[in-house]
């Protein structure tokens, strides 16, 4: 599992790209990186384009990041969710609201965790 964080496109914004497998053996580092990002930035985009696999521990990390972001007033968006994860989210009853993301240099289909909603 690899995570790349890029600052921008604007001040207080970050794009985090997850690559590889997000599972019980990698989730600790990802949880820590997501927690640090939602603390350091006002807007965080998590890009899952290259996520090959995600188990329930990975979903837990995304939900924990969403909850932390909501508490801090950080806007958290997850984009390019692979079909295998969309299916897992559906099976587990973990809703995501689809929203277009129009910020510069971010683009692509996004799934948004609205603040104050349960995931």
GIKA-V821699 format. One record per backbone hydrogen bond with DSSP energy under -0.5 kcal/mol. NH is the residue of the N-H (numbers start at 1). CO is the residue of the C=O. E is the energy in kcal/mol with one decimal. If there is no record, write none. Layout:
# GIKA-V821699
nh=NH co=CO e=E
nh=NH co=CO e=E
This chain:
# GIKA-V821699
nh=2 co=19 e=-2.9
nh=4 co=17 e=-2.2
nh=6 co=4 e=-0.5
nh=6 co=15 e=-2.9
nh=8 co=13 e=-3.1
nh=13 co=10 e=-1.7
nh=14 co=43 e=-1.9
nh=15 co=6 e=-2.8
nh=16 co=45 e=-3.6
nh=17 co=4 e=-3.0
nh=17 co=15 e=-0.5
nh=18 co=16 e=-0.6
nh=18 co=47 e=-2.3
nh=19 co=2 e=-2.8
nh=20 co=50 e=-2.2
nh=22 co=53 e=-3.1
nh=23 co=21 e=-0.8
nh=26 co=23 e=-1.6
nh=27 co=23 e=-2.0
nh=30 co=26 e=-1.4
nh=31 co=27 e=-3.0
nh=32 co=28 e=-2.0
nh=33 co=29 e=-2.3
nh=34 co=30 e=-2.9
nh=35 co=31 e=-2.6
nh=36 co=32 e=-2.2
nh=37 co=33 e=-2.1
nh=38 co=34 e=-2.5
nh=39 co=35 e=-1.1
nh=40 co=36 e=-2.1
nh=41 co=37 e=-2.4
nh=42 co=12 e=-1.9
nh=43 co=12 e=-2.2
nh=44 co=75 e=-2.9
nh=45 co=14 e=-2.6
nh=46 co=77 e=-3.3
nh=47 co=16 e=-3.4
nh=47 co=45 e=-0.6
nh=48 co=46 e=-0.6
nh=48 co=79 e=-2.5
nh=50 co=18 e=-0.6
nh=51 co=48 e=-1.9
nh=52 co=20 e=-2.7
nh=52 co=50 e=-0.7
nh=53 co=20 e=-1.2
nh=55 co=22 e=-2.0
nh=58 co=55 e=-0.7
nh=59 co=55 e=-1.8
nh=60 co=56 e=-2.3
nh=61 co=57 e=-1.6
nh=62 co=58 e=-2.0
nh=63 co=59 e=-2.6
nh=64 co=60 e=-2.6
nh=65 co=61 e=-2.2
nh=66 co=62 e=-2.3
nh=67 co=63 e=-2.7
nh=68 co=64 e=-2.5
nh=69 co=65 e=-2.7
nh=70 co=66 e=-2.4
nh=71 co=67 e=-2.1
nh=72 co=68 e=-1.7
nh=73 co=69 e=-1.1
nh=74 co=69 e=-2.6
nh=75 co=42 e=-2.9
nh=76 co=74 e=-0.6
nh=77 co=44 e=-2.5
nh=78 co=111 e=-3.3
nh=79 co=46 e=-3.0
nh=79 co=77 e=-0.5
nh=80 co=109 e=-1.8
nh=85 co=82 e=-0.6
nh=86 co=82 e=-2.4
nh=87 co=83 e=-2.5
nh=88 co=84 e=-1.6
nh=89 co=85 e=-2.8
nh=90 co=86 e=-2.1
nh=91 co=87 e=-2.7
nh=92 co=88 e=-2.4
nh=93 co=89 e=-0.6
nh=93 co=90 e=-0.8
nh=94 co=89 e=-2.6
nh=95 co=93 e=-0.9
nh=97 co=112 e=-1.8
nh=98 co=96 e=-0.6
nh=99 co=110 e=-1.5
nh=101 co=108 e=-0.7
nh=102 co=100 e=-0.6
nh=106 co=103 e=-1.5
nh=107 co=103 e=-1.2
nh=110 co=99 e=-0.8
nh=111 co=78 e=-4.7
nh=112 co=97 e=-3.6
nh=113 co=76 e=-1.3
nh=114 co=112 e=-0.9
nh=117 co=114 e=-1.5
